[in-house]
Amino acid sequence: MGMFTTREPRRFRGVHIYTSERKDKLDKIVEQAKREEQLERGESTDYRPDIESYRGKFTQNSSRLSRFTDPDRRRLHPGVAIAIIVVLFIVWHWILTGNWRF
């Protein structure tokens, strides 16, 4: 009964087509050797593979993005907010009573 059986989907194969494992291993060995050489010379290494070293790199280089991530920046000045509330109250009063006088 081939008509009523459902085929099982193909399993995912996470093999990268355009990578060379040999080249990746050689690159890691060269990088490790350079780091060890810097340590022998007494130079400081800024190698930090954790993700925290990359956090905020894109927003700090763009003035537009840094504007929105600044926690001290106020979105609306309090005086403007109060003025908007007063105007809305006056309009609400006018809609209910039909005149501008209080």
Beta strands, then each sheet from edge to edge (+ up, - down):
end
